[in-house]
Amino acid sequence: MPDTKRQPKQRSLPEAGQMADRVAPFALIVGIVLTTVGFFLAFFYAAPVNGAEVYARDAAGNILRDSAGNALPALEEIGGQLVSNVLLISQKIFYFHMPVALVSFLALAVAAFYCVRFLMTKQQRYDTCARISMEIALVFVICTMITGEMWTRFEWGVWWTWEPRLTTYLILMLVVIAYFVLRNALDDPERCATYAAVVGIIAFVDVPICFMITRLVPSSVHPVVLREGGMSADMGITLVLVLIGMLCVAFALYRMRFRQVRMQERVEALKAALDEE
Amino acid sequence: MNPVLQEIYSTVIPSAPYIIAAYALLWVVLLMYVLFVVRGFKKTEKQIAILEEALAEKEGLNR
């Protein structure tokens, strides 16, 4: 009689050389093309964001006012539209700043998934996947911090401020760095992987806090863009193109690194087998 | 340029170095990671070559 008891489903471990690796080079090309297109759209298609209002002034430079004492805006026609505000070109940084931040959150989510899988199965392959995802997350966290710092410096006049979004993201970056410090500090592979998996999950716990903090703390000065009416269509299209491009780049980098690490692991295994002989 | 237009465009030149730095440094970081991975590939290839040599030597001794 055939064994009718249900066997637990054997999940195949992630491996290099699968379909994902064949798709990765195309993903990289698509990512580069989309981010380049997004770059040009950011500067030549998406309208600049308005800054402070510009007021009409007399010959002496004094602001002109109406009978009620309100300052009169100065209007100029630019590109068929009447403009009465300072145009903020520095806002163009946003079109890459937000996508790299979102990609860093996604990389941390993937890392947390593999951390949980490792803790459940103790399969070293999942630890490898988690480590690589954390590397990708760290790369994109650094990109987010750099673009954010440049924007902060120009827009707010300071390199750093203890603002809720910046503070929670700094904590996230420190936890990600701590993950790699921990990995280098422990010799025993099993313990190293277990403790690192826990830190990886902790890093992911900070992601929704980071994302929601500007909505939870109303006094935050960091812009809250994803809300009703927060973005015009041209901004949205540019942002989505760059986001998809960055996702493709991140995927290609992940697969490239995974392939290299797997190759290294197989070489180490071959060396060990040859030494035993 | 009239003073109103000058004020409207007043942030363009001052913000240019920060915009250029943001985009340039972003791509530098991504490129550095790519170079890190490529260096890993080269190291692994060298180790494969050493393994192949060791295997060939072993086969030569066995004959």
Contacts between the chains, C-beta under 8 A, distances in Angstrom:
chain1	res1	chain2	res2	distance
A	39	B	23	7.3
A	51	B	11	6.7
A	54	B	4	6.1
A	54	B	7	4.9
A	54	B	8	5.8
A	56	B	4	7.5
A	57	B	3	7.1
A	74	B	4	4.4
A	74	B	7	7.6
A	76	B	2	7.8
A	76	B	4	5.3
A	76	B	5	5.6
A	76	B	8	6.2
A	78	B	5	8.0
A	78	B	8	7.3
A	83	B	8	5.9
A	85	B	8	7.3
A	86	B	7	6.6
A	86	B	8	5.9
A	86	B	10	6.1
A	86	B	11	5.9
A	87	B	8	5.7
A	87	B	9	6.4
A	87	B	11	7.0
A	87	B	12	7.3
A	88	B	11	6.0
A	88	B	15	7.7
A	89	B	11	6.2
A	89	B	12	5.0
A	89	B	15	5.3
A	89	B	16	7.6
A	89	B	19	6.7
A	90	B	11	6.5
A	90	B	15	3.9
A	90	B	18	6.2
A	90	B	19	6.2
A	92	B	19	6.0
A	93	B	18	7.4
A	93	B	19	6.0
A	93	B	22	4.7
A	93	B	23	7.7
A	96	B	22	7.2
A	96	B	23	6.6
A	96	B	26	6.0
A	97	B	22	7.5
A	100	B	26	6.9
A	135	B	33	7.7
A	139	B	29	6.2
A	139	B	30	6.8
A	139	B	33	4.9
A	142	B	29	5.4
A	143	B	26	4.9
A	143	B	29	5.4
A	143	B	30	7.1
A	146	B	22	6.6
A	146	B	25	4.7
A	146	B	26	6.2
A	146	B	29	6.8
A	147	B	22	4.5
A	147	B	23	8.0
A	147	B	25	7.8
A	147	B	26	5.9
A	150	B	18	4.4
A	150	B	19	7.3
A	150	B	21	5.3
A	150	B	22	3.8
A	150	B	25	7.7
A	151	B	18	7.1
A	151	B	22	6.8
A	153	B	18	6.1
A	154	B	11	8.0
A	154	B	14	7.2
A	154	B	15	5.0
A	154	B	18	4.4
A	249	B	30	6.9
A	253	B	30	7.6
A	253	B	33	6.3
A	253	B	34	7.1
A	253	B	37	7.4
A	256	B	34	7.7
A	256	B	37	5.3
A	257	B	37	5.1
A	257	B	40	7.7
A	260	B	37	5.5
A	260	B	40	4.5
A	260	B	41	5.1
A	260	B	44	6.5
A	261	B	40	7.5
A	263	B	41	7.4
A	263	B	44	4.9
A	264	B	40	6.8
A	264	B	43	7.8
A	264	B	44	4.9
A	264	B	47	7.8
A	267	B	44	5.7
A	267	B	47	4.9
A	267	B	48	6.0
A	267	B	51	6.6
A	270	B	51	5.8
A	271	B	47	7.6
A	271	B	51	6.4
A	274	B	51	6.9
A	274	B	54	6.3
A	274	B	55	6.9
A	274	B	58	7.6
A	277	B	58	7.7
